[in-house]
Amino acid sequence: MSEQILNSSALFIKPSFMKGVARGVDLFGQLDHYNYSQTDEEADSKAVNRDWIVVGCDLDNAIKQYEQENPEQAAAYRTANI
């Protein structure tokens, strides 16, 4: 999965070092760029999709952690549900 999809700041373009230096003298915010969507609904859809992807990743990590901490119970559960 792309890191940008999972990043909560996916609306912002990732700056380079030189853009970071230039922002120091950018008094009027001319260097601000965002990842725009065509409609509000599209932006909401992308945000909700990212949220559910992160929820799925969190659940996957929790299951893996549980299996590592409780190998006998995890094995018994897998055997009972085959």
C-alpha positions in Angstrom: 0.0 0.0 0.0 1.3 3.4 -0.9 2.6 5.4 2.1 0.9 8.5 0.7 -2.5 6.8 0.8 -2.1 5.9 4.5 -0.7 9.3 5.5 -3.2 11.6 7.1 -1.5 14.5 5.3 -2.2 13.1 1.9 -3.9 16.4 0.9 -0.5 18.1 1.0 2.3 17.6 -1.6 5.5 16.3 0.0 8.0 19.1 -0.1 11.6 18.9 -1.1 14.5 20.3 0.9 14.8 23.3 -1.5 11.1 24.0 -1.2 11.4 23.9 2.5 14.3 26.5 2.4 12.2 28.7 0.0 9.2 28.6 2.3 11.3 30.6 4.8 11.2 33.6 2.6 7.7 33.0 1.1 5.8 35.8 2.8 2.6 35.5 0.9 2.1 31.7 0.8 2.7 31.4 -3.0 4.5 28.1 -2.6 1.6 26.3 -0.9 0.3 23.5 -3.1 -2.4 20.9 -2.2 -3.7 17.7 -3.8 -7.1 18.9 -4.9 -10.1 16.8 -5.8 -12.7 17.7 -8.4 -15.6 17.7 -5.9 -16.2 17.7 -2.2 -17.7 14.3 -2.5 -14.6 12.9 -4.2 -12.4 14.4 -1.4 -14.7 12.8 1.2 -14.7 9.5 -0.6 -10.9 9.4 -0.7 -10.6 10.4 3.0 -13.1 7.7 4.1 -11.4 5.1 1.9 -8.0 6.0 3.5 -9.6 5.8 7.0 -10.9 2.3 6.3 -7.6 1.1 4.9 -5.9 2.3 8.1 -8.5 0.5 10.2 -7.8 -2.7 8.3 -4.1 -2.3 8.8 -4.6 -1.7 12.5 -6.7 -4.8 12.8 -4.2 -6.8 10.9 -1.4 -5.6 13.2 -3.5 -6.4 16.3 -4.2 -9.9 15.1 -0.5 -10.5 14.3 0.5 -9.2 17.7 -2.1 -11.4 19.5 -0.9 -14.4 17.6 2.7 -13.7 18.6 1.8 -13.2 22.2 -0.6 -16.2 22.4 0.6 -18.8 20.0 -1.3 -21.7 21.6 -4.6 -20.0 21.6 -4.1 -18.6 18.0 -3.2 -22.1 16.8 -6.3 -23.6 18.5 -8.5 -21.0 17.0 -7.2 -21.6 13.5 -7.5 -25.4 13.9 -11.1 -25.0 15.2 -12.2 -22.8 12.3 -10.8 -24.7 9.4 
